[in-house]
């Protein structure tokens, strides 16, 4: 019969030096590169500031549509859309509250329903409108980026 006591496992071998000694003898790690203060991913503007305006207006009146201005104006479109959605939210929210209050005098059930619907539906629809606006602008910008990258690829592959 075999011995019922299990065999004691052998411990792993010890390293040649301690961790502190290994850390002290290791070469110093290079200093990390300084972080980019503008890490937005937008390439920096090269050249003079006056050239940027000329490029924009040249692209604006380019009848061949070889240059795209959509990517430059995407943030402006988004801001204007957010402002329009915000104004719509205020108008519909205040209008719904006032309408619900005015209905309370003639039909309390309809007035309370109108108030509850206004408080729930208007913010939800506003949130969905903001998401839809963002999706549309991102989609257009992505299409423009694809077009620009395809044109750049075609230029580099011409023989």
C-alpha positions as CSV (number, residue, x, y, z in Angstrom):
1,X,0.0,0.0,0.0
2,X,1.0,3.6,-0.5
3,X,1.7,6.1,2.2
4,X,-1.5,8.1,2.9
5,X,0.5,11.3,3.7
6,X,1.0,13.5,0.7
7,X,4.5,14.4,-0.3
8,X,5.7,17.9,0.6
9,X,6.2,20.0,-2.5
10,X,9.7,21.4,-3.0
11,X,9.9,25.2,-2.9
12,X,11.0,27.0,-6.1
13,X,14.6,28.0,-6.3
14,X,15.5,31.5,-5.0
15,X,16.7,34.1,-7.4
16,X,20.4,35.0,-7.5
17,X,19.8,38.5,-6.0
18,X,17.1,40.2,-4.1
19,X,14.5,42.4,-5.7
20,X,16.0,45.6,-4.2
21,X,19.4,44.7,-5.6
22,X,18.0,43.9,-9.0
23,X,16.1,47.2,-9.1
24,X,19.2,49.2,-8.0
25,X,21.3,47.6,-10.7
26,X,18.7,47.9,-13.5
27,X,19.3,50.7,-16.1
28,X,17.2,53.8,-15.5
29,X,14.0,53.9,-17.6
30,X,13.9,56.7,-20.1
31,X,11.9,59.7,-19.0
32,X,8.3,59.7,-20.4
33,X,7.7,62.1,-23.3
34,X,5.9,65.2,-22.3
35,X,2.2,65.0,-22.9
36,X,0.8,66.8,-25.9
37,X,-1.1,69.8,-24.5
38,X,-3.5,69.7,-27.4
39,X,-4.5,66.0,-27.6
40,X,-7.7,66.6,-29.6
41,X,-6.3,64.7,-32.7
42,X,-6.8,67.7,-34.9
43,X,-3.7,68.4,-37.0
44,X,-2.0,71.7,-36.2
45,X,-2.5,74.6,-38.7
46,X,0.7,75.0,-40.7
47,X,1.6,78.3,-42.3
48,X,0.3,81.8,-41.7
49,X,-3.1,82.5,-40.1
50,X,-4.1,84.4,-43.2
51,X,-3.7,81.3,-45.3
52,X,-6.4,79.5,-43.4
53,X,-9.1,82.1,-44.3
54,X,-8.1,82.0,-47.9
55,X,-8.3,78.3,-48.0
56,X,-11.7,78.3,-46.5
57,X,-13.1,80.9,-48.9
58,X,-11.3,79.2,-51.8
59,X,-13.0,75.9,-50.8
60,X,-16.3,77.7,-50.3
61,X,-16.4,79.0,-53.9
62,X,-14.8,75.9,-55.4
63,X,-17.3,75.0,-58.1
64,X,-15.6,71.6,-58.8
65,X,-16.2,70.5,-55.1
66,X,-12.6,69.2,-54.9
67,X,-12.2,70.7,-51.4
68,X,-14.6,69.9,-48.5
69,X,-15.6,72.5,-45.9
70,X,-17.9,70.2,-44.0
71,X,-15.3,69.0,-41.6
72,X,-14.3,72.5,-40.8
73,X,-17.8,73.6,-40.1
74,X,-19.1,70.4,-38.3
75,X,-18.7,71.9,-34.8
76,X,-20.5,75.1,-35.9
77,X,-23.4,73.0,-37.3
78,X,-23.5,71.0,-34.1
79,X,-23.6,74.1,-31.9
80,X,-26.3,75.7,-34.0
81,X,-28.3,72.5,-33.9
82,X,-27.9,72.3,-30.1
83,X,-29.1,75.9,-29.7
84,X,-32.1,75.2,-32.0
85,X,-33.0,72.0,-30.0
86,X,-32.6,74.0,-26.7
87,X,-35.0,76.7,-28.0
88,X,-37.4,74.0,-29.1
89,X,-37.2,72.4,-25.7
90,X,-38.0,75.6,-23.8
91,X,-40.8,76.5,-26.1
92,X,-42.5,73.1,-26.0
93,X,-41.8,72.6,-22.3
94,X,-43.2,76.0,-21.2
95,X,-46.1,75.7,-23.7
96,X,-47.0,72.2,-22.4
97,X,-46.9,73.4,-18.8
98,X,-49.0,76.4,-19.5
99,X,-51.5,74.3,-21.6
100,X,-51.7,71.7,-18.8
101,X,-52.3,74.4,-16.2
102,X,-55.0,76.0,-18.3
103,X,-56.7,72.6,-18.8
104,X,-56.8,72.0,-15.0
105,X,-59.7,74.5,-14.7
106,X,-62.0,72.8,-17.2
107,X,-60.9,69.2,-17.1
108,X,-58.6,68.3,-14.2
109,X,-57.8,64.8,-15.7
110,X,-56.7,66.2,-19.0
111,X,-54.7,69.0,-17.3
112,X,-52.8,66.5,-15.1
113,X,-52.2,64.2,-18.0
114,X,-50.9,67.1,-20.1
115,X,-48.5,68.2,-17.3
116,X,-47.2,64.6,-16.8
117,X,-46.8,64.1,-20.5
118,X,-45.0,67.4,-20.9
119,X,-42.6,66.6,-18.1
120,X,-41.8,63.2,-19.5
121,X,-42.1,63.4,-23.2
122,X,-40.4,66.7,-24.0
123,X,-37.1,65.9,-22.3
124,X,-37.0,62.5,-23.8
125,X,-37.7,63.8,-27.3
126,X,-35.1,66.5,-26.7
127,X,-32.5,63.9,-25.7
128,X,-33.3,61.8,-28.8
129,X,-33.0,64.9,-31.0
130,X,-29.6,65.6,-29.7
131,X,-28.5,62.0,-30.3
132,X,-29.9,62.1,-33.8
133,X,-28.2,65.4,-34.6
134,X,-24.9,64.0,-33.4
135,X,-25.4,60.8,-35.5
136,X,-26.1,62.8,-38.6
137,X,-23.2,65.2,-38.2
138,X,-20.8,62.3,-37.4
139,X,-22.1,60.4,-40.4
140,X,-21.5,63.3,-42.8
141,X,-18.0,64.0,-41.4
142,X,-17.2,60.3,-41.7
143,X,-18.3,60.3,-45.3
144,X,-16.2,63.4,-46.0
145,X,-13.2,61.7,-44.3
146,X,-13.6,58.6,-46.4
147,X,-13.8,60.7,-49.6
148,X,-10.6,62.7,-48.6
149,X,-8.7,59.5,-47.7
150,X,-9.8,57.8,-50.9
151,X,-8.7,60.8,-52.9
152,X,-5.3,60.8,-51.1
153,X,-4.9,57.1,-51.7
154,X,-5.7,57.5,-55.4
155,X,-3.1,60.2,-55.7
156,X,-0.5,58.0,-54.1
157,X,-1.3,55.0,-56.4
158,X,-1.2,56.8,-59.7
159,X,1.5,55.6,-62.0
